């Protein structure tokens, strides 16, 4: 499959491990460490650590504040976000909408602001497997004319493991700099492992 997709600009891999725990007053604390490879999965792209605090307003509605510290080849970026998500369930189908405002900081550069809107459909296939499909759009600020900068289409599935742990396998097709005449088209193959304490 990877070789069939070499017509795109790049193939990347994202792998992560995460830990989450519930706190009093409907709060939840999460930590994630991720490694991303680029250039047909052969070169380092970035590694980041992210910690987030979320609050359950009521069943289905959550507010989340993530902070990310990311290492690239020759730079370091920090990112602070504020977002909300809502999930509506109909029998075995979950409909999710997430919106997020994020500001990225880089040394000697002006902060970069953007909003992200994501819609996801999940299907409960038995008690342990949950396939999904999602679509996400990035809207960039701090430009002469506010523009859409990137979109992502993804699908995958999550698998519940013993001890409240889970693993997720996914594929993302993303198009970056979509306002340009020749935007970058990238395949992403990923895996995420999560522990619940």
C-alpha positions as CSV (number, residue, x, y, z in Angstrom):
1,X,0.0,0.0,0.0
2,X,2.9,2.4,0.8
3,X,4.5,1.8,-2.5
4,X,1.2,2.4,-4.4
5,X,1.0,5.8,-2.7
6,X,4.4,7.1,-3.7
7,X,2.8,9.5,-6.1
8,X,2.1,11.7,-3.1
9,X,4.6,14.2,-1.7
10,X,5.5,12.1,1.3
11,X,4.6,9.1,3.5
12,X,4.8,9.7,7.3
13,X,4.3,7.6,10.4
14,X,3.0,8.8,13.8
15,X,3.3,6.6,16.9
16,X,2.3,7.7,20.4
17,X,1.8,6.5,23.9
18,X,-0.6,8.2,26.3
19,X,-1.7,8.0,29.9
20,X,-4.9,9.4,31.4
21,X,-6.5,9.6,34.8
22,X,-9.7,10.9,36.2
23,X,-9.5,13.7,38.8
24,X,-12.2,15.0,41.2
25,X,-14.8,17.5,40.0
26,X,-15.3,15.9,36.6
27,X,-11.7,16.7,35.6
28,X,-9.3,14.4,33.6
29,X,-5.5,14.7,33.2
30,X,-3.8,13.3,30.1
31,X,-0.2,13.0,28.9
32,X,1.0,12.0,25.5
33,X,4.4,11.4,24.0
34,X,4.6,11.1,20.2
35,X,7.2,10.4,17.5
36,X,6.7,11.4,13.8
37,X,8.8,10.2,10.9
38,X,8.9,11.7,7.4
39,X,10.6,11.2,4.0
40,X,9.0,7.8,3.3
41,X,9.2,6.9,7.0
42,X,13.1,7.2,7.0
43,X,13.8,10.5,8.7
44,X,13.0,12.2,12.0
45,X,10.3,14.9,11.6
46,X,9.3,15.8,15.2
47,X,8.7,14.5,18.7
48,X,6.4,16.2,21.2
49,X,5.2,15.9,24.7
50,X,1.6,17.1,25.4
51,X,-0.2,17.5,28.7
52,X,-3.9,18.4,28.8
53,X,-6.6,19.0,31.3
54,X,-10.3,18.5,30.4
55,X,-13.6,19.2,32.2
56,X,-16.8,17.2,31.6
57,X,-19.5,19.9,31.5
58,X,-22.2,17.2,31.2
59,X,-22.6,13.9,29.5
60,X,-21.2,14.3,25.9
61,X,-19.8,17.8,26.3
62,X,-16.2,18.4,27.3
63,X,-13.8,21.4,27.5
64,X,-10.1,20.7,27.0
65,X,-6.9,22.8,27.4
66,X,-3.8,21.0,25.9
67,X,-0.2,22.3,26.1
68,X,2.4,20.9,23.6
69,X,6.2,21.1,23.6
70,X,7.6,19.9,20.2
71,X,11.1,19.2,19.0
72,X,11.9,19.5,15.3
73,X,15.2,19.1,13.4
74,X,16.3,22.7,14.0
75,X,13.6,24.3,16.0
76,X,11.3,24.0,19.1
77,X,7.7,24.9,19.0
78,X,5.2,25.3,21.9
79,X,1.5,25.3,21.5
80,X,-1.4,26.2,23.8
81,X,-5.0,25.3,22.8
82,X,-8.5,25.7,24.0
83,X,-11.2,23.4,22.7
84,X,-14.5,21.8,23.2
85,X,-16.1,18.6,22.0
86,X,-19.6,17.1,21.9
87,X,-20.6,13.5,21.3
88,X,-24.1,12.3,20.4
89,X,-24.8,8.6,20.5
90,X,-27.5,6.7,18.5
91,X,-27.4,3.0,19.4
92,X,-24.1,1.7,18.0
93,X,-23.1,5.0,16.3
94,X,-21.3,7.9,17.9
95,X,-21.3,11.3,16.2
96,X,-18.5,13.7,17.4
97,X,-17.8,17.3,16.8
98,X,-14.6,19.0,18.0
99,X,-13.5,22.6,17.7
100,X,-10.2,24.0,18.9
101,X,-8.4,27.3,18.9
102,X,-4.6,27.0,19.1
103,X,-1.6,29.4,19.3
104,X,1.9,28.2,18.4
105,X,5.0,29.9,19.6
106,X,8.5,29.7,18.0
107,X,11.6,31.6,18.9
108,X,12.0,34.9,16.9
109,X,8.7,34.3,15.1
110,X,5.3,35.8,15.5
111,X,2.7,33.5,17.2
112,X,0.6,31.5,14.7
113,X,-3.1,31.2,15.4
114,X,-5.5,28.8,13.9
115,X,-8.8,27.1,14.5
116,X,-9.5,23.4,13.8
117,X,-12.9,21.8,13.3
118,X,-13.3,18.0,13.2
119,X,-16.2,15.7,12.6
120,X,-16.0,12.0,13.5
121,X,-18.4,9.1,13.0
122,X,-17.7,6.0,15.1
123,X,-19.3,2.6,15.0
124,X,-19.3,0.1,17.9
125,X,-18.5,-3.2,16.3
126,X,-19.0,-5.5,19.3
127,X,-17.7,-4.6,22.8
128,X,-14.0,-4.2,21.9
129,X,-13.6,-2.8,18.3
130,X,-14.7,0.7,17.2
131,X,-13.9,1.7,13.6
132,X,-14.2,5.4,12.7
133,X,-13.9,7.9,9.9
134,X,-13.2,11.6,10.4
135,X,-12.7,14.9,8.5
136,X,-10.8,18.0,9.9
137,X,-10.3,21.5,8.5
138,X,-7.7,24.0,9.6
139,X,-8.4,27.8,9.4
140,X,-5.3,30.0,9.6
141,X,-5.3,33.5,11.1
142,X,-2.6,36.2,11.0
143,X,-2.6,36.4,7.2
144,X,-3.7,39.2,4.9
145,X,-6.8,37.2,4.1
146,X,-7.8,34.6,6.6
147,X,-7.6,31.3,4.8
148,X,-8.0,27.6,5.0
149,X,-4.6,26.0,5.5
150,X,-5.0,22.3,5.7
151,X,-7.5,19.5,5.7
152,X,-7.3,15.8,6.9
153,X,-9.4,12.8,6.1
154,X,-8.8,9.8,8.2
155,X,-10.1,6.3,9.1
156,X,-9.0,3.6,11.5
157,X,-10.2,1.6,14.5
158,X,-9.6,1.4,18.2
159,X,-9.3,-1.9,20.1
160,X,-10.0,-2.2,23.8
161,X,-7.4,-4.2,25.7
162,X,-7.4,-5.7,29.2
163,X,-7.0,-3.3,32.2
164,X,-8.8,-0.4,30.6
165,X,-6.0,0.1,28.0
166,X,-6.6,0.6,24.3
167,X,-4.7,0.7,21.0
168,X,-5.6,2.6,17.9
169,X,-4.5,2.1,14.3
170,X,-5.2,4.8,11.7
171,X,-4.5,6.3,8.3
172,X,-4.7,10.0,7.5
173,X,-4.6,11.7,4.1
174,X,-3.7,15.3,4.6
175,X,-3.3,18.2,2.2
176,X,-1.2,21.1,3.5
177,X,-1.0,24.8,2.3
178,X,-4.2,24.3,0.3
179,X,-4.4,28.0,-0.6
180,X,-1.2,27.5,-2.7
181,X,-1.2,26.4,-6.3
182,X,0.6,23.2,-5.5
183,X,-0.3,22.0,-2.0
184,X,1.5,19.1,-0.3
185,X,-0.4,15.8,-0.2
186,X,0.8,13.4,2.5
187,X,-0.1,9.9,3.7
188,X,0.2,9.2,7.5
189,X,0.2,5.7,9.0
190,X,-0.2,5.7,12.7
191,X,-0.6,3.8,16.0
192,X,-1.5,5.1,19.4
193,X,-1.4,3.2,22.7
194,X,-3.2,4.5,25.8
195,X,-3.2,3.6,29.4
196,X,-6.0,4.5,31.8
197,X,-5.1,4.8,35.5
